[in-house]
């Protein structure tokens, strides 16, 4: 089931991907566009760039690697959430860690996906967050 932008009452979704590895960055973009073909994907390779772009543009959702250069994924999430609490952030991490998950949630992450589960879990989490966000926008008349 593909997410329908027409259901949101707004234009195409803007998805920010912050991943330091170019190959994984491209794979994440391909995965997102397979299920959200009308999305506009922005790619950056550092936490600082993710924060800067999230503040400069209206981003529908952000996918951040936990291990970003210049600013960790958790700290970038914290800054994005503080400035734009309505922007859902999904953190991706190399392994399951209760401590890291707790840090991510405390920083404001709306989702948390382990890298080896990205193919199965990332898009469903992203769709759920976008649907929730679209519902809130409709309820607020935005």
C-alpha positions as CSV (number, residue, x, y, z in Angstrom):
1,X,0.0,0.0,0.0
2,X,1.5,3.3,-1.0
3,X,1.0,6.5,1.0
4,X,-1.2,8.9,-1.0
5,X,-0.2,12.5,-0.8
6,X,-3.7,13.5,-1.8
7,X,-4.9,12.2,1.5
8,X,-2.8,14.7,3.4
9,X,-4.3,17.8,1.8
10,X,-0.7,19.0,1.3
11,X,1.8,18.7,-1.5
12,X,4.4,15.9,-1.8
13,X,6.2,14.9,1.4
14,X,9.7,16.1,2.0
15,X,11.9,13.5,3.6
16,X,15.3,14.3,4.9
17,X,17.9,11.5,5.0
18,X,21.0,12.1,7.1
19,X,23.5,9.3,6.6
20,X,27.3,9.6,6.5
21,X,27.8,6.6,4.1
22,X,27.0,7.5,0.5
23,X,25.9,4.0,-0.5
24,X,23.5,3.6,2.4
25,X,22.3,7.1,1.8
26,X,21.4,6.1,-1.8
27,X,19.8,2.9,-0.6
28,X,17.6,4.7,1.9
29,X,16.5,7.2,-0.8
30,X,15.6,4.3,-3.1
31,X,13.7,2.5,-0.3
32,X,11.7,5.7,0.5
33,X,10.9,6.5,-3.1
34,X,9.8,2.9,-3.8
35,X,6.9,3.4,-1.3
36,X,6.5,7.1,-1.5
37,X,7.2,7.8,-5.2
38,X,5.9,11.4,-5.0
39,X,8.2,12.3,-2.0
40,X,11.0,14.8,-2.4
41,X,14.1,13.4,-0.7
42,X,16.8,15.6,0.7
43,X,20.2,14.0,1.5
44,X,22.9,15.2,3.9
45,X,25.9,13.5,5.4
46,X,26.3,15.2,8.8
47,X,24.2,16.0,11.9
48,X,25.0,19.7,11.5
49,X,23.6,19.7,7.9
50,X,20.5,17.8,9.1
51,X,19.7,20.4,11.7
52,X,20.5,23.3,9.3
53,X,18.3,21.9,6.6
54,X,15.5,21.0,9.0
55,X,15.4,24.6,10.2
56,X,15.7,26.1,6.7
57,X,13.0,23.9,5.0
58,X,9.7,22.5,5.9
59,X,10.5,18.8,6.3
60,X,7.7,16.2,6.6
61,X,10.0,13.7,8.4
62,X,13.7,13.1,8.9
63,X,15.7,9.8,9.0
64,X,18.9,10.2,10.9
65,X,21.7,7.8,11.3
66,X,22.9,7.6,15.0
67,X,26.5,7.9,14.0
68,X,26.7,11.1,12.0
69,X,29.8,13.2,11.7
70,X,30.0,16.7,13.3
71,X,26.9,16.1,15.4
72,X,25.5,12.8,16.6
73,X,22.1,11.6,15.5
74,X,20.7,11.9,19.0
75,X,22.0,15.5,19.4
76,X,20.7,16.4,15.9
77,X,17.3,14.9,16.8
78,X,17.3,17.0,20.1
79,X,18.0,20.2,18.2
80,X,15.5,19.5,15.4
81,X,12.8,18.5,18.0
82,X,13.4,21.7,20.0
83,X,13.0,23.9,17.0
84,X,10.4,21.9,15.0
85,X,8.6,19.6,17.4
86,X,6.1,18.7,14.7
87,X,8.8,17.1,12.5
88,X,9.0,13.4,13.2
89,X,12.5,12.0,13.4
90,X,13.4,8.3,12.9
91,X,16.8,7.3,14.2
92,X,18.6,4.4,12.7
93,X,21.2,2.6,14.8
94,X,23.6,-0.3,14.2
95,X,22.3,-2.5,17.1
96,X,19.5,-2.8,19.6
97,X,20.4,-0.9,22.7
98,X,17.9,0.0,25.5
99,X,20.1,2.9,26.6
100,X,20.4,4.3,23.1
101,X,16.7,3.8,22.4
102,X,16.0,5.7,25.7
103,X,18.4,8.5,24.6
104,X,16.7,8.7,21.2
105,X,13.2,9.0,22.7
106,X,14.4,11.5,25.3
107,X,15.8,13.6,22.5
108,X,12.5,13.6,20.7
109,X,12.8,10.7,18.2
110,X,9.4,9.5,17.1
111,X,10.9,6.2,15.7
112,X,13.9,3.9,16.1
113,X,15.0,1.3,13.6
114,X,17.9,-1.1,13.8
115,X,20.0,-1.1,10.6
116,X,19.6,-4.8,9.8
117,X,15.8,-4.3,10.0
118,X,15.6,-1.2,7.8
119,X,14.2,-3.0,4.7
120,X,11.3,-4.5,6.8
121,X,10.7,-1.7,9.3
122,X,11.7,1.8,8.1
123,X,8.9,2.4,5.6
124,X,6.1,1.2,7.8
125,X,7.3,3.4,10.6
126,X,7.7,6.3,8.3
127,X,4.2,5.8,6.8
128,X,2.7,5.7,10.3
129,X,4.4,8.9,11.3
130,X,3.4,10.7,8.1
131,X,-0.2,9.5,8.4
132,X,-0.3,10.7,12.0
133,X,1.2,14.1,11.0
134,X,-1.3,14.4,8.1
135,X,-4.2,13.7,10.4
136,X,-3.0,16.4,12.9
137,X,-2.7,18.9,10.0
138,X,-6.3,18.2,8.8
139,X,-7.6,18.5,12.4
140,X,-5.8,21.8,12.8
141,X,-7.1,23.0,9.5
142,X,-3.5,23.2,8.1
